[in-house]
Amino acid sequence: MVKNLLNNTIKKIDFDGIDIDKYVDRDINEDIKNFSIDNTAVDKIHIPDDIKKSAKHPFKEIKKEKRKNIRYIILDILIVSIILLPVAGIANPKVFEKIPTVYPVFEKINRFIEIDNLKYLMGISNEKEVVEGSADSSINTVYIKEKDIKKPKTNNEAIKLIHSLANTLVEADYKWQCGEITPKTIKLALEGVENISDDYDRMHLRNSLRKWEKGDFSNAVEVHNYVWEMLDGNVGKAENLDNKQINKIIKKYY
């Protein structure tokens, strides 16, 4: 019934006298006439014997490309490491402490460029109070408060702490930084002495600081110049005690 209804509906459609079948047949005949096969191209089509293997080929290429990218990533990491490792070694020589041939080199460079001083200038380290303390009025001395002084963990850190504390006790033409002298900071310096690599230096500085523990700072000039030379100092050799500063310390703590 539905089929008859559709047929009757189609018959009632007015195409203005156009013979639709005629045009459809003409188009089909035209397509058949123009259809051609290039036998040469067909002959060149090769169906591989191993279809499964051929299907895997594109995926092998993808894997090869991925391995190539991974190699480039590893190469980039190696290049960055080659650049950054020396910087890390200079900033913190202890990183290479277990490599005897490298550690002394980085330690000397660190000592030479005074990396801690650069940190203060760049604002990387803890905030420090800056006070006038140099014979050259154009130079400010960095004054390190007790709360900012940490226990030294390396040979270089131990020497620098003693140097900064000694700077507080002496008069010198140039003093980059002075550490606050308190029983606590002296104790930290004594604990840090045990990190000094040279046996004689360690023993000598330990005995010197034990006098400070008792409030005797009479050897401060000698201690200052001793560690100053260990740091390859060429400006700022001490000549006299800063008795005014020493009296303040003794009055406050001893």
C-alpha positions in Angstrom: 0.0 0.0 0.0 2.8 2.4 1.0 4.7 1.5 -2.2 1.7 2.3 -4.4 1.2 5.5 -2.6 4.8 6.6 -3.3 4.6 5.6 -7.0 1.4 7.6 -7.4 3.0 10.6 -5.7 6.0 10.5 -8.0 3.8 10.2 -11.1 2.0 13.4 -10.0 5.3 15.4 -9.9 5.4 17.8 -12.8 8.9 18.1 -14.3 7.7 20.5 -17.0 7.9 17.8 -19.6 11.6 17.0 -19.0 12.5 13.4 -19.7 14.6 12.7 -16.5 15.5 9.1 -17.6 17.0 10.4 -20.8 19.4 12.7 -19.0 20.4 10.1 -16.4 21.2 7.6 -19.2 23.2 10.1 -21.1 25.4 11.0 -18.1 26.0 7.3 -17.3 27.0 6.6 -20.9 29.3 9.5 -20.9 31.0 8.3 -17.7 31.4 4.8 -19.1 32.9 6.3 -22.3 35.4 8.4 -20.5 36.4 5.7 -18.0 39.7 4.2 -18.8 42.4 2.1 -17.0 46.1 2.8 -17.4 47.3 -0.8 -17.9 50.9 0.4 -17.5 50.2 1.7 -14.0 48.3 -1.4 -13.1 51.2 -3.6 -14.1 53.4 -1.6 -11.8 51.3 -2.3 -8.8 53.1 -4.8 -6.6 51.4 -6.8 -4.0 54.1 -7.9 -1.4 54.4 -11.5 -0.5 54.4 -10.6 3.3 51.5 -8.3 3.8 51.9 -8.4 7.6 55.5 -7.3 7.4 54.7 -4.5 5.0 52.0 -3.2 7.3 54.5 -2.9 10.1 56.9 -0.8 8.1 55.3 2.6 8.7 55.2 1.9 12.4 59.0 1.1 12.3 59.6 4.5 10.8 57.6 6.1 13.5 59.6 4.3 16.2 62.8 5.3 14.5 61.7 8.9 14.5 60.9 8.7 18.2 64.3 7.2 19.1 65.9 10.0 17.1 63.9 12.6 19.1 64.9 10.9 22.4 68.6 11.1 21.3 68.2 14.8 20.7 66.7 15.3 24.1 69.5 13.4 25.8 72.0 15.5 23.8 70.3 18.7 25.0 70.5 17.5 28.6 74.2 16.7 28.3 74.9 20.1 26.8 73.0 21.9 29.6 74.8 19.7 32.2 78.2 20.6 30.7 77.3 24.3 31.0 75.7 24.2 34.5 77.9 21.7 36.3 80.9 24.1 36.4 78.7 26.9 37.6 77.3 24.6 40.4 80.9 23.6 41.3 82.0 27.2 41.6 79.0 28.2 43.6 79.2 25.2 45.9 82.5 23.2 45.6 81.2 20.6 48.1 79.2 19.1 45.2 82.5 17.7 43.8 84.1 17.0 47.2 84.3 13.3 46.3 86.2 14.0 43.1 89.8 14.9 44.3 91.0 16.1 40.9 88.1 18.6 40.5 87.1 19.7 44.0 90.3 21.8 44.7 90.0 23.6 41.4 86.4 24.7 42.1 87.3 25.6 45.7 90.1 27.9 44.6 87.8 29.6 42.0 85.1 30.0 44.6 87.6 31.5 47.0 89.0 33.8 44.4 85.8 35.3 43.2 84.2 35.4 46.6 80.9 33.9 45.5 79.3 34.7 48.8 79.9 38.4 48.2 78.3 38.1 44.8 75.3 36.5 46.5 75.0 39.5 48.8 75.2 42.0 46.0 72.6 40.1 43.9 70.3 39.8 47.0 70.3 36.0 46.9 71.4 35.5 50.5 69.7 36.5 53.7 69.1 40.2 54.3 72.1 41.9 56.0 72.5 45.2 57.8 74.9 47.5 56.0 77.0 49.8 58.2 79.9 52.1 57.7 83.0 50.2 58.6 85.8 50.9 56.1 88.6 53.4 56.1 87.5 54.1 52.5 84.2 56.1 53.0 83.0 55.0 49.5 82.9 51.3 50.7 80.2 49.9 53.0 80.8 46.9 55.2 78.2 44.1 55.2 77.3 43.4 58.9 76.1 39.9 59.4 73.8 39.5 62.4 73.9 36.4 64.7 70.6 35.1 63.4 72.0 35.0 59.8 75.2 33.1 60.7 75.0 29.4 60.0 77.3 26.6 61.0 79.9 26.2 58.3 79.8 22.9 56.3 82.9 23.2 54.2 86.5 24.2 54.5 85.9 27.5 52.7 82.8 28.4 54.7 84.7 27.8 57.9 87.5 30.1 56.9 85.2 32.8 55.7 83.2 32.8 58.9 86.3 33.2 61.0 87.4 36.0 58.7 84.1 37.9 59.0 84.2 37.6 62.8 87.8 38.7 63.0 86.9 41.7 60.8 84.7 42.9 63.6 87.6 42.9 66.1 90.3 44.6 64.0 91.0 47.9 62.2 91.7 47.5 58.5 91.7 49.6 55.4 89.1 47.4 53.8 86.5 45.1 55.4 83.9 43.6 53.1 81.8 41.9 55.8 81.8 41.7 59.6 80.1 39.0 61.6 78.4 39.8 64.9 80.5 38.5 67.7 78.5 36.6 70.3 79.1 33.4 72.3 76.8 31.6 69.8 78.7 32.8 66.6 82.1 31.9 68.2 80.7 28.4 69.0 79.6 28.1 65.4 83.0 29.1 64.2 84.6 26.5 66.5 82.3 23.8 65.2 83.1 24.9 61.6 86.8 24.6 62.2 86.5 20.8 62.1 85.7 21.1 58.4 89.1 22.7 57.7 91.1 20.2 55.6 94.6 21.1 56.7 95.5 19.5 60.0 97.8 22.4 61.2 95.4 25.1 60.1 92.6 23.3 61.9 94.5 22.9 65.1 95.9 26.5 65.1 92.5 28.1 64.5 90.8 25.9 67.0 93.2 27.0 69.7 92.9 30.6 68.7 89.1 30.6 68.8 89.1 29.0 72.3 90.6 32.2 73.6 87.7 34.1 72.1 85.3 31.7 73.9 86.8 33.1 77.1 86.5 36.7 76.0 90.2 37.1 75.1 90.4 38.8 71.7 94.0 39.9 72.0 95.0 37.5 69.1 92.3 38.9 66.7 94.8 40.7 64.4 96.9 37.5 64.1 93.8 35.4 63.4 92.5 37.8 60.9 95.7 38.0 58.9 96.1 34.2 59.1 92.7 33.4 57.5 93.0 36.5 55.2 96.1 34.9 53.7 94.3 31.6 53.4 91.7 33.4 51.3 94.5 34.9 49.1 93.8 38.4 50.4 95.7 41.3 48.9 93.7 44.2 50.3 92.6 44.7 53.9 95.4 43.4 56.0 94.8 44.1 59.7 97.2 46.0 61.8 95.5 47.0 65.0 92.7 45.8 67.3 89.4 47.7 67.3 89.5 48.1 71.1 86.3 50.2 71.1 84.4 47.3 69.5 86.1 44.7 71.6 85.2 46.5 74.8 81.5 46.6 73.8 81.5 42.9 73.2 83.2 42.1 76.5 80.9 44.4 78.4 77.8 42.8 76.8 78.8 39.1 77.0 81.7 38.6 79.5 
